[in-house]
Amino acid sequence: MFRMLLCLFVIISMGCVWSDYSKAQALPTHNGSSNTINTQPTSTTNPSQCQPQQSEAGAKRNRRQQIPKPEQNKLSGGGGEKNNRKKKRKKLNNNKKKIPKQHKTYEQSEAEDHQPGKKKNGQQELTVQSERVDDIPLLIEAMIRMGIQEAIDKYIAVQKNQRDLSWGWTAVIWLAYILSEGDHRKVAVQEYIAGMENTLREITEMEVSILDFTDDRLTNLCKYLARDELWSKIEVDISRNSIEAYELPKETCRIDATTVSGYHETVEDGMFQFGNSKDDPNRPQIKVMTGSLDPLGMPLATDVVSGERADDGLYAPIISRIKDTLQKEGVLYVGDCKLSSLENRLHIREKIKGHYLSPLPNTGRTSEEMKKWVEKGNEKDEEDELEKYIVINNNGEEELKAKGYELEREQSGEIDGKQIKWQERVLIVKSPAHEEQKEKGLERRLKNAEKALYGLTPPRGPGKRQIKEKGVLIESANAVLKNHRVEGFLTYDYVKEVEQKTKYVGKGRGSAKREKIVEEKIRYQITEVFRNKEKIKSEKKIFGWKAYVTDVTRSRLGLIDAVKSYRKQYRVERIFNRLKSRLKIAPLYVKRKDQIKGITHLLTLGVRVYTLIEFVVRRSLERSNQKLFGLHLENPKKATAIPTCERLLKGFSKITLSIVSIGDNIMSYLTPLSQLQTDILNHLGLSITIYDKLSKLRN
């Protein structure tokens, strides 16, 4: 269809400009460009009428002249004439008057190249351009609805001598490239923009140039995003706009931190520092603390700090910023055991007016109380008095996920010189899956420790080092037990072996009168390793038990509901997974502190877009009781109601915009959207016009 339209368009255009072409006398020629076609009409004059007739002898002479002559061998004669021609040509060139070359600016050359009615050698050109559109319109429209462009432009103004494209549009277009290509390098953006100028101009209705995305300009954008006072305001506006636009719930938030390692040099007061690493302890790192909105897992507030900082002191600032964003009391904040510190609980109770749910660390006073709670729980378990969390698995069978009980206690603390008291619920829960995992881990460590203990005293042989001192044996054995974390679970027996050998003193043959000495070779040998069965049995009784604390009333969050809520903590982990996998935050290709913070903040905005697109489509599918087909290329008939954002965006691949221009006429053609792509846009609440407007005819 497109080919037929193109041919018809060319024929009509040729008819419109026929009067201009009739003046030309030469035959049509082709220039060197692969995307340019000359459209000058050919002459219909009979050649025999224009040229005089030749005799038969003259015709033979012309035919002989047309026969190509063989090239002359370079090693044979003729070199002198060739050198003379070169000297004459060089002399003529030197005699020519040198005219200074006038360089055109980039804007001038760009305007000439894009001039629709451009002529070359008196001939009008037909030009075809192709641009890969893919998911760019969808991403830009989603970011506009989230308010990213508006929020950035609100707090980062364009200065007097800067480019016309605002910082908000610069961030949105750069972020669309990052989300589509998975590449956050600055150096690659200009090349991408050069191949997308027509598409971006049509989507944004603004002039977009590669000069808007130079390294210097993107560096300045990162500087602005790295400023904490600006970043916090931008985050608040984007979060509020997103919640309002997509009607997101505001009941639960999750807090967690991760580390990002890199091959950077550690400097004083720098971002990359050595610390307790979750990635690679041998490399310096930065720490990213994030608070997300449940159930979609969209980041609401993000802090980027140096890698040596502890997590405990990072919770309160993040929670305070979330409170400013949501402007709501009674929000439940869920986090790991570091959230359960007394200072954090007091901050949530008194300053935020919210609630908390987190596990208790098995340290200090909690470690002593935990023994009593577990003993009581085992007694209740024997009497079948524990609350049970049971689900139906894929085989249609009932599966026990957790069981436990709860108790209440009074908690108190001081904040800002004020004594605070409140009632706190302690949930003691046992997980059968966790219990099984701990038992397998203990068994594995016991076997490895037994093997290592026997390996301390190998049999005699070449290269087999023997332990000759008792103290060395005991020290080595204790180190093995400590390394495998089985101290008290294993004991061992050892013996002292002495081998005596009689030798003559001095050199020479032996005789009855020669003096003799007795040499002793001592080695210690571990003969048997024993397991302390009573200690192991006692240890297994506490496997699978965990204590949680919360101040939420039982009517709002029962024991089983609290267990379910905490087990969805993986949602905040997906933020870090996307940062490190799809957006490839590591390695960071920048060194300066402001650039590290700025790019990390920008990438967290990208995670917002991912999570929001995924959540909105899944919610729409659930409400309409529908499924999407065709997302899995390996099985096109496979349907899913819980697609990931990565697969949704991949469904928009290979959408191409073709732009044909001849004379002053321009026609654009867009690859038609499939039914799958149309359904995705409908579930996102976006109109297909964001793509259709690219294919309109422009004069």
FIFI-814725 format. One line per 2 residues: number of its first residue (from 1); their letters; for each residue x, y, z of C-alpha. Coordinates in nm, 3 decimals, padded with zeros to 5 digits. Layout:
REM residues N
NUM) A) X:Y:Z  ...
This chain:
REM residues 699
1) MF) 00.000:00.000:00.000  00.280:00.237:00.093
3) RM) 00.460:00.165:-00.235  00.146:00.244:-00.437
5) LL) 00.096:00.572:-00.250  00.462:00.661:-00.300
7) CL) 00.444:00.597:-00.676  00.123:00.800:-00.707
9) FV) 00.279:01.084:-00.506  00.587:01.088:-00.731
11) II) 00.377:01.095:-01.051  00.164:01.385:-00.926
13) SM) 00.473:01.577:-00.814  00.642:01.525:-01.151
15) GC) 00.336:01.663:-01.328  00.340:01.973:-01.107
17) VW) 00.699:02.055:-01.190  00.695:01.945:-01.559
19) SD) 00.715:02.304:-01.680  01.044:02.350:-01.495
21) YS) 01.189:02.031:-01.633  01.100:02.106:-01.996
23) KA) 01.377:02.368:-02.009  01.649:02.109:-01.943
25) QA) 01.818:01.938:-02.241  02.054:01.689:-02.076
27) LP) 01.967:01.332:-01.999  01.888:01.241:-01.631
29) TH) 02.180:01.148:-01.413  02.217:00.984:-01.074
31) NG) 02.422:01.146:-00.802  02.622:00.960:-00.539
33) SS) 02.357:00.968:-00.259  02.173:00.644:-00.199
35) NT) 01.851:00.814:-00.091  01.823:01.073:-00.375
37) IN) 01.659:01.018:-00.716  01.675:01.270:-01.004
39) TQ) 01.337:01.330:-01.164  01.427:01.540:-01.474
41) PT) 01.234:01.416:-01.784  01.432:01.274:-02.074
43) ST) 01.446:01.437:-02.420  01.242:01.278:-02.699
45) TN) 01.447:01.432:-02.984  01.572:01.178:-03.242
47) PS) 01.954:01.168:-03.224  01.980:01.109:-03.598
49) QC) 01.822:01.448:-03.664  02.069:01.637:-03.447
51) QP) 02.399:01.484:-03.562  02.547:01.479:-03.920
53) QQ) 02.572:01.148:-04.097  02.919:00.989:-04.107
55) SE) 03.086:00.794:-04.388  03.161:00.423:-04.355
57) AG) 03.535:00.491:-04.308  03.463:00.749:-04.042
59) AK) 03.234:00.509:-03.860  03.507:00.240:-03.856
61) RN) 03.758:00.493:-03.721  03.519:00.590:-03.441
63) RR) 03.466:00.226:-03.350  03.842:00.171:-03.331
65) QQ) 03.879:00.472:-03.103  03.615:00.331:-02.868
67) IP) 03.816:00.009:-02.815  03.988:00.044:-02.473
69) KP) 04.364:00.031:-02.480  04.552:-00.192:-02.234
71) EQ) 04.711:-00.011:-01.943  05.083:00.049:-01.972
73) NK) 05.307:-00.149:-01.739  05.439:00.077:-01.461
75) LS) 05.783:-00.080:-01.492  05.800:-00.016:-01.865
77) GG) 05.838:00.320:-02.039  05.603:00.617:-02.015
79) GG) 05.706:00.730:-01.671  05.871:01.046:-01.800
81) EK) 05.556:01.176:-01.969  05.350:01.101:-01.659
83) NN) 05.593:01.293:-01.438  05.589:01.587:-01.680
85) RK) 05.209:01.600:-01.662  05.227:01.600:-01.281
87) KK) 05.477:01.887:-01.280  05.262:02.092:-01.518
89) RK) 04.950:02.030:-01.309  05.135:02.132:-00.991
91) KL) 05.261:02.449:-01.157  04.911:02.544:-01.273
93) NN) 04.772:02.487:-00.925  05.040:02.711:-00.773
95) NK) 04.955:02.988:-01.018  04.588:02.981:-00.920
97) KK) 04.465:03.252:-00.690  04.386:03.109:-00.347
99) IP) 04.037:03.201:-00.233  03.979:03.175:00.143
101) KQ) 03.722:02.909:00.233  03.415:03.040:00.409
103) HK) 03.289:02.796:00.668  02.919:02.760:00.726
105) TY) 02.774:02.736:01.070  02.607:02.418:01.181
107) EQ) 02.263:02.583:01.174  02.316:02.704:00.814
109) SE) 02.424:02.365:00.683  02.146:02.194:00.877
111) AE) 01.884:02.432:00.735  02.011:02.376:00.379
113) DH) 02.006:01.997:00.421  01.646:02.002:00.548
115) QP) 01.520:02.250:00.288  01.224:02.074:00.121
117) GK) 01.254:02.245:-00.215  01.629:02.209:-00.245
119) KK) 01.763:02.167:-00.597  02.090:02.017:-00.707
121) NG) 02.232:02.098:-01.053  01.893:02.242:-01.146
123) QQ) 01.716:01.915:-01.061  01.469:01.859:-00.778
125) EL) 01.545:01.574:-00.540  01.329:01.306:-00.384
127) TV) 01.457:01.229:-00.033  01.354:00.938:00.192
129) QS) 01.437:00.936:00.565  01.368:00.660:00.815
131) ER) 01.351:00.692:01.195  01.297:00.419:01.454
133) VD) 01.008:00.540:01.668  00.943:00.227:01.879
135) DI) 00.827:00.311:02.234  00.945:00.675:02.244
137) PL) 00.597:00.838:02.206  00.456:00.612:02.479
139) LI) 00.739:00.689:02.722  00.731:01.064:02.663
141) EA) 00.352:01.079:02.701  00.369:00.875:03.024
143) MI) 00.635:01.108:03.166  00.429:01.414:03.076
145) RM) 00.127:01.270:03.258  00.349:01.200:03.560
147) GI) 00.453:01.566:03.558  00.828:01.509:03.519
149) QE) 00.876:01.780:03.257  00.655:02.028:03.442
151) AI) 00.822:01.972:03.780  01.176:02.012:03.646
153) DK) 01.087:02.326:03.451  00.921:02.467:03.762
155) YI) 01.237:02.458:03.973  01.514:02.471:03.709
157) AV) 01.476:02.778:03.489  01.654:02.833:03.156
159) QK) 01.917:03.103:03.191  01.972:03.394:02.952
161) NQ) 02.239:03.251:02.721  02.127:02.888:02.727
163) RD) 01.952:02.683:02.459  01.579:02.732:02.397
165) LS) 01.490:02.371:02.486  01.395:02.371:02.855
167) WG) 01.561:02.152:03.115  01.237:01.960:03.166
169) WT) 01.216:01.860:02.801  01.587:01.782:02.797
171) AV) 01.546:01.546:03.092  01.235:01.379:02.946
173) IW) 01.396:01.313:02.606  01.722:01.191:02.763
175) LA) 01.529:00.968:03.000  01.322:00.828:02.711
177) YI) 01.647:00.730:02.539  01.780:00.568:02.860
179) LS) 01.460:00.367:02.915  01.440:00.257:02.553
181) EG) 01.807:00.172:02.500  01.926:00.093:02.854
183) DH) 02.227:00.323:02.818  02.290:00.623:03.047
185) RK) 02.615:00.740:02.884  02.610:01.104:02.779
187) VA) 02.834:01.054:02.477  02.577:00.839:02.294
189) VQ) 02.280:01.077:02.318  02.367:01.315:02.032
191) EY) 02.394:01.037:01.777  02.056:00.906:01.885
193) IA) 01.892:01.250:01.865  02.034:01.303:01.515
195) GM) 01.832:01.005:01.393  01.513:01.108:01.576
197) EN) 01.481:01.483:01.512  01.161:01.464:01.304
199) TL) 00.990:01.230:01.551  01.085:01.439:01.853
201) RE) 00.985:01.761:01.677  00.640:01.617:01.605
203) IT) 00.590:01.475:01.957  00.712:01.775:02.154
205) EM) 00.596:02.039:01.901  00.932:02.208:01.962
207) EV) 01.257:02.240:01.769  01.493:01.970:01.894
209) SI) 01.859:01.977:01.792  02.162:01.768:01.875
211) LD) 02.315:02.081:02.027  02.055:02.051:02.304
213) FT) 02.219:01.726:02.416  02.589:01.797:02.426
215) DD) 02.800:01.658:02.709  02.826:02.001:02.869
217) RL) 02.451:02.055:02.869  02.374:01.710:03.013
219) TN) 02.642:01.772:03.275  02.468:02.094:03.378
221) LC) 02.138:01.909:03.406  02.300:01.654:03.641
223) KY) 02.438:01.942:03.849  02.087:02.075:03.903
225) LA) 01.943:01.731:03.988  02.225:01.672:04.239
227) RD) 02.128:01.975:04.450  01.931:01.837:04.746
229) EL) 01.708:02.141:04.788  01.596:02.123:04.424
231) WS) 01.576:01.745:04.405  01.347:01.710:04.707
233) KI) 01.102:01.965:04.561  01.106:01.797:04.220
235) EV) 01.042:01.457:04.378  00.748:01.586:04.581
237) DI) 00.579:01.743:04.276  00.631:01.437:04.056
239) SR) 00.500:01.202:04.326  00.190:01.411:04.390
241) NS) 00.114:01.443:04.019  00.156:01.068:03.966
243) IE) -00.066:00.977:04.262  -00.337:01.215:04.145
245) AY) -00.318:01.125:03.776  -00.332:00.748:03.828
247) EL) -00.536:00.739:04.154  -00.272:00.548:04.349
249) PK) -00.329:00.421:04.706  -00.146:00.589:04.994
251) ET) -00.174:00.336:05.279  00.166:00.161:05.291
253) CR) 00.526:00.258:05.212  00.838:00.043:05.211
255) ID) 01.189:00.157:05.297  01.518:-00.010:05.206
257) AT) 01.874:00.061:05.093  02.119:-00.087:04.846
259) TV) 02.478:-00.032:04.738  02.628:00.027:04.393
261) SG) 02.994:-00.068:04.349  03.232:00.080:04.094
263) YH) 03.595:00.097:03.987  03.649:00.442:04.135
265) ET) 03.928:00.589:04.343  03.838:00.668:04.701
267) VE) 03.901:01.030:04.795  03.824:01.222:05.110
269) DG) 03.465:01.343:05.119  03.396:01.149:04.798
271) MF) 03.088:00.945:04.713  03.262:00.613:04.650
273) QF) 03.387:00.470:04.978  03.447:00.122:05.118
275) GN) 03.173:-00.011:05.344  02.949:-00.307:05.422
277) SK) 02.882:-00.404:05.063  02.590:-00.599:04.921
279) DD) 02.765:-00.627:04.584  03.143:-00.650:04.601
281) PN) 03.333:-00.573:04.925  03.657:-00.533:04.729
283) RP) 03.534:-00.222:04.548  03.423:00.120:04.677
285) QI) 03.052:00.192:04.666  02.773:00.444:04.700
287) KV) 02.455:00.385:04.901  02.104:00.447:04.769
289) MT) 01.821:00.476:05.024  01.471:00.462:04.877
291) GS) 01.115:00.484:05.004  00.851:00.334:04.774
293) LD) 00.473:00.339:04.750  00.294:00.009:04.793
295) PL) 00.164:-00.197:04.614  00.328:-00.086:04.287
297) GM) 00.675:-00.023:04.434  00.718:00.325:04.281
299) PL) 00.998:00.532:04.439  00.870:00.833:04.632
301) AT) 01.194:00.962:04.785  01.558:00.878:04.718
303) DV) 01.881:00.972:04.892  02.227:00.904:04.749
305) VS) 02.505:00.904:05.010  02.863:00.783:05.039
307) GE) 02.921:00.412:05.073  03.051:00.401:05.432
309) RA) 02.729:00.542:05.585  02.521:00.316:05.811
311) DD) 02.157:00.248:05.722  02.007:00.328:06.064
313) GL) 02.039:00.705:06.037  01.902:00.720:05.681
315) YA) 01.547:00.605:05.760  01.418:00.913:05.943
317) PI) 01.497:01.170:05.666  01.341:00.951:05.397
319) IS) 01.027:00.889:05.603  00.991:01.262:05.671
321) RI) 01.006:01.340:05.298  00.748:01.072:05.225
323) KD) 00.520:01.230:05.487  00.557:01.569:05.313
325) TL) 00.470:01.406:04.981  00.166:01.208:05.091
327) QK) 00.040:01.469:05.340  -00.134:01.195:05.531
329) EG) -00.116:01.050:05.882  -00.152:00.686:05.977
331) VL) 00.063:00.551:05.690  00.227:00.213:05.759
333) YV) 00.606:00.212:05.706  00.758:-00.133:05.646
335) GD) 01.132:-00.197:05.662  01.401:-00.440:05.772
337) CK) 01.539:-00.485:06.123  01.731:-00.154:06.111
339) LS) 01.399:00.030:06.097  01.307:-00.121:06.433
341) SL) 01.564:00.082:06.627  01.405:00.276:06.911
343) EN) 01.497:00.611:06.755  01.322:00.525:06.428
345) RL) 01.013:00.397:06.606  00.991:00.715:06.814
347) HI) 01.033:00.927:06.501  00.748:00.747:06.324
349) RE) 00.518:00.756:06.627  00.570:01.114:06.742
351) KI) 00.686:01.322:06.444  00.529:01.142:06.149
353) KG) 00.214:01.023:06.324  00.243:00.696:06.137
355) HY) 00.285:00.324:06.208  00.569:00.077:06.167
357) LS) 00.619:-00.293:06.092  00.964:-00.452:06.100
359) PL) 01.148:-00.758:06.235  01.350:-00.738:06.554
361) PN) 01.724:-00.804:06.532  01.835:-01.107:06.732
363) TG) 02.082:-00.904:06.940  02.105:-00.756:07.288
365) RT) 01.796:-00.778:07.503  01.590:-00.926:07.220
367) SE) 01.822:-01.230:07.202  01.743:-01.322:07.565
369) EM) 01.370:-01.261:07.527  01.359:-01.456:07.202
371) KK) 01.448:-01.780:07.383  01.142:-01.744:07.606
373) WV) 00.916:-01.651:07.314  01.032:-01.950:07.109
375) EK) 00.990:-02.189:07.402  00.636:-02.065:07.451
377) GN) 00.570:-02.093:07.079  00.687:-02.454:07.068
379) EK) 00.454:-02.535:07.358  00.163:-02.374:07.176
381) DE) 00.260:-02.560:06.860  00.244:-02.896:07.040
383) ED) -00.104:-02.803:07.164  -00.202:-02.675:06.816
385) EL) -00.282:-02.326:06.945  -00.091:-02.122:06.685
387) EK) -00.258:-01.913:06.416  -00.187:-02.066:06.076
389) YI) -00.135:-01.910:05.737  -00.239:-02.170:05.476
391) VI) -00.254:-02.131:05.098  -00.352:-02.356:04.807
393) NN) -00.046:-02.438:04.595  -00.029:-02.508:04.221
395) NG) -00.112:-02.873:04.277  -00.437:-02.782:04.450
397) EE) -00.305:-02.888:04.790  -00.298:-02.695:05.116
399) EL) 00.045:-02.563:05.209  00.140:-02.416:05.546
401) KA) 00.327:-02.089:05.498  00.355:-01.964:05.855
403) KG) 00.217:-02.002:06.206  00.257:-01.800:06.522
405) YE) 00.110:-01.601:06.807  00.137:-01.248:06.941
407) LE) 00.171:-01.061:07.269  00.152:-00.698:07.377
409) RE) 00.401:-00.494:07.576  00.445:-00.135:07.678
411) QS) 00.715:00.057:07.494  00.859:00.393:07.596
413) GE) 01.125:00.637:07.489  01.231:01.000:07.494
415) ID) 01.230:01.236:07.196  01.302:01.610:07.207
417) GK) 01.300:01.594:07.588  00.953:01.443:07.595
419) QI) 00.877:01.098:07.738  00.657:00.886:07.510
421) KW) 00.472:00.564:07.600  00.261:00.339:07.377
423) QE) 00.138:-00.018:07.340  00.334:-00.236:07.100
425) RV) 00.247:-00.574:06.952  00.516:-00.842:06.925
427) LI) 00.444:-01.108:06.661  00.632:-01.436:06.704
429) VK) 00.608:-01.626:06.376  00.752:-01.956:06.253
431) SP) 00.809:-02.024:05.884  00.833:-02.395:05.783
433) AH) 01.022:-02.305:05.465  01.273:-02.098:05.661
435) EE) 01.306:-02.379:05.916  01.385:-02.631:05.642
437) QK) 01.638:-02.398:05.487  01.815:-02.344:05.820
439) EK) 01.829:-02.719:05.887  01.984:-02.785:05.547
441) GL) 02.234:-02.509:05.605  02.335:-02.649:05.944
443) ER) 02.373:-03.000:05.802  02.590:-02.868:05.522
445) RL) 02.813:-02.675:05.763  02.849:-02.977:05.991
447) KN) 02.962:-03.201:05.704  03.209:-02.944:05.577
449) AE) 03.350:-02.892:05.927  03.393:-03.266:05.982
451) KA) 03.578:-03.298:05.653  03.801:-03.002:05.740
453) LY) 03.884:-03.143:06.085  03.993:-03.477:05.941
455) GL) 04.193:-03.289:05.681  04.405:-03.124:05.952
457) TP) 04.587:-03.452:06.023  04.633:-03.640:05.694
459) PR) 04.819:-03.974:05.677  05.195:-03.968:05.625
461) GP) 05.307:-03.920:05.268  05.487:-03.688:05.028
463) GK) 05.366:-03.333:05.067  05.146:-03.418:05.368
465) RQ) 05.227:-03.171:05.642  05.194:-03.313:05.994
467) IK) 05.101:-03.130:06.314  05.373:-03.189:06.571
469) EK) 05.246:-02.973:06.859  04.929:-03.009:07.061
471) GV) 04.867:-02.634:07.081  04.882:-02.599:06.704
473) LI) 04.626:-02.879:06.664  04.377:-02.725:06.909
475) ES) 04.416:-02.378:06.759  04.362:-02.508:06.405
477) AN) 04.060:-02.715:06.506  03.895:-02.421:06.685
479) AV) 03.949:-02.204:06.376  03.770:-02.465:06.162
481) LK) 03.473:-02.477:06.401  03.450:-02.098:06.406
483) NH) 03.476:-02.056:06.029  03.192:-02.305:05.973
485) RV) 02.984:-02.162:06.261  02.947:-02.498:06.437
487) EG) 03.113:-02.416:06.769  02.963:-02.637:07.039
489) FL) 02.806:-02.871:06.784  03.118:-03.083:06.716
491) TY) 03.386:-03.239:06.935  03.682:-03.452:06.839
493) DY) 03.932:-03.705:06.976  04.299:-03.704:06.894
495) VK) 04.604:-03.913:06.977  04.972:-03.847:06.998
497) EV) 05.174:-04.080:06.775  05.546:-04.125:06.842
499) EQ) 05.774:-04.305:06.598  06.120:-04.401:06.734
501) KT) 06.425:-04.473:06.520  06.777:-04.575:06.643
503) KY) 07.074:-04.423:06.462  07.456:-04.441:06.502
505) VG) 07.633:-04.125:06.608  07.857:-03.986:06.338
507) KG) 07.955:-04.126:05.999  08.077:-04.470:05.908
509) RG) 07.974:-04.831:05.945  07.790:-04.949:06.249
511) SA) 07.940:-05.177:06.510  07.858:-05.306:06.855
513) KR) 08.090:-05.054:07.018  07.958:-04.744:06.833
515) EK) 07.742:-04.493:07.022  07.372:-04.492:06.934
517) IV) 07.089:-04.236:06.973  06.712:-04.270:06.949
519) EE) 06.521:-04.016:06.729  06.148:-03.956:06.789
521) KI) 05.899:-03.826:06.528  05.585:-03.691:06.691
523) RY) 05.253:-03.624:06.515  04.902:-03.559:06.639
525) QI) 04.618:-03.741:06.470  04.241:-03.669:06.493
527) TE) 04.084:-04.009:06.525  03.712:-03.931:06.540
529) VF) 03.470:-03.636:06.524  03.147:-03.644:06.729
531) RN) 02.823:-03.448:06.695  02.664:-03.297:07.001
533) KE) 02.313:-03.426:06.931  02.149:-03.255:07.226
535) KI) 02.291:-02.917:07.133  02.195:-02.964:06.768
537) KS) 01.841:-03.065:06.863  01.807:-02.763:07.088
539) EK) 01.934:-02.536:06.812  01.687:-02.676:06.560
541) KI) 01.397:-02.586:06.789  01.454:-02.215:06.726
543) FG) 01.490:-02.255:06.349  01.225:-02.069:06.151
545) WK) 01.115:-01.840:06.437  01.121:-01.465:06.396
547) AY) 00.986:-01.173:06.598  00.819:-00.866:06.444
549) VT) 00.705:-00.545:06.611  00.425:-00.313:06.509
551) DV) 00.202:-00.053:06.667  -00.088:-00.107:06.425
553) TR) -00.410:-00.222:06.588  -00.519:-00.581:06.542
555) SR) -00.842:-00.469:06.374  -00.643:-00.307:06.093
557) LG) -00.361:-00.559:06.063  -00.397:-00.906:06.212
559) LI) -00.110:-01.147:06.264  -00.153:-01.325:05.931
561) DA) -00.207:-00.994:05.749  00.114:-00.859:05.904
563) VK) 00.305:-01.166:05.783  00.164:-01.121:05.433
565) SY) 00.251:-00.752:05.434  00.612:-00.803:05.533
567) RK) 00.659:-01.086:05.282  00.588:-00.838:05.003
569) QY) 00.905:-00.651:05.087  01.046:-00.782:04.757
571) RV) 00.856:-00.498:04.588  01.109:-00.240:04.699
573) ER) 01.388:-00.477:04.596  01.258:-00.463:04.239
575) IF) 01.359:-00.097:04.231  01.720:-00.194:04.291
577) NR) 01.695:-00.483:04.047  01.585:-00.250:03.767
579) LK) 01.852:00.004:03.853  02.124:-00.258:03.824
581) SR) 01.988:-00.469:03.538  01.780:-00.277:03.283
583) LK) 01.912:00.073:03.355  02.266:-00.055:03.424
585) IA) 02.359:00.197:03.691  02.686:00.008:03.737
587) PL) 02.933:00.099:03.614  02.889:00.474:03.650
589) YV) 03.084:00.658:03.381  03.128:00.974:03.589
591) KR) 03.360:01.065:03.877  03.248:01.396:04.021
593) KD) 03.020:01.396:04.322  02.747:01.605:04.163
595) QI) 02.744:01.391:03.849  02.714:01.067:04.048
597) KG) 02.419:01.200:04.246  02.256:01.365:03.946
599) IT) 02.260:01.059:03.720  02.144:00.832:04.005
601) HL) 01.851:01.065:04.073  01.766:01.068:03.702
603) LT) 01.772:00.687:03.685  01.534:00.661:03.982
605) LG) 01.291:00.872:03.779  01.325:00.608:03.510
607) VR) 01.233:00.338:03.761  00.921:00.541:03.845
609) VY) 00.817:00.527:03.480  00.878:00.152:03.460
611) TL) 00.683:00.067:03.775  00.394:00.300:03.696
613) IE) 00.343:00.166:03.342  00.351:-00.190:03.471
615) FV) 00.110:-00.124:03.758  -00.145:00.068:03.549
617) VR) -00.161:-00.202:03.279  -00.194:-00.482:03.535
619) RS) -00.465:-00.297:03.724  -00.660:-00.234:03.403
621) LE) -00.633:-00.600:03.299  -00.754:-00.711:03.642
623) RS) -01.052:-00.474:03.639  -01.154:-00.572:03.285
625) NQ) -01.079:-00.943:03.341  -00.867:-00.952:03.024
627) KL) -00.529:-01.085:02.917  -00.270:-00.975:02.661
629) FG) -00.163:-01.203:02.377  00.158:-01.183:02.173
631) LH) 00.403:-01.053:02.434  00.599:-01.380:02.431
633) LE) 00.768:-01.427:02.093  00.853:-01.787:02.176
635) NP) 00.480:-01.858:02.224  00.256:-01.599:02.053
637) KK) -00.061:-01.768:02.181  00.045:-01.735:02.542
639) AT) -00.174:-01.492:02.739  -00.078:-01.303:03.054
641) AI) -00.257:-01.073:03.295  00.060:-00.967:03.479
643) PT) 00.301:-00.843:03.209  00.624:-00.672:03.302
645) CE) 00.702:-00.323:03.176  01.006:-00.455:02.991
647) RL) 00.788:-00.687:02.782  00.528:-00.418:02.725
649) LK) 00.790:-00.180:02.582  00.946:-00.458:02.377
651) GF) 00.607:-00.502:02.212  00.656:-00.160:02.045
653) SK) 00.980:-00.251:01.868  01.025:-00.209:01.491
655) IT) 00.788:00.087:01.453  00.943:00.304:01.181
657) LS) 00.861:00.654:01.055  00.942:00.707:00.684
659) IV) 00.951:01.067:00.556  00.941:01.126:00.178
661) SI) 01.006:01.478:00.045  01.006:01.602:-00.314
663) GD) 01.004:01.968:-00.394  00.792:02.149:-00.138
665) NI) 00.580:01.842:-00.064  00.646:01.614:00.236
667) MS) 00.472:01.287:00.315  00.528:01.074:00.626
669) YL) 00.434:00.711:00.674  00.431:00.522:01.006
671) TP) 00.428:00.147:01.053  00.065:00.061:01.144
673) LS) 00.010:-00.030:01.509  -00.076:-00.392:01.582
675) QL) -00.373:-00.500:01.791  -00.138:-00.575:02.083
677) QT) 00.011:-00.225:02.073  -00.334:-00.067:02.055
679) DI) -00.452:-00.272:02.354  -00.149:-00.166:02.561
681) LN) -00.217:00.200:02.489  -00.583:00.158:02.584
683) HL) -00.494:-00.010:02.914  -00.253:00.277:02.987
685) GL) -00.527:00.529:02.917  -00.329:00.678:02.626
687) SI) -00.469:00.767:02.287  -00.333:00.615:01.966
689) TI) -00.307:00.969:01.830  00.037:00.997:01.993
691) YD) 00.147:00.767:01.709  -00.105:00.858:01.439
693) KL) -00.004:01.224:01.433  00.339:01.119:01.307
695) SK) 00.189:00.983:00.983  -00.004:01.289:00.866
697) LR) 00.077:01.462:00.538  00.259:01.793:00.589
699) N) 00.278:02.062:00.318
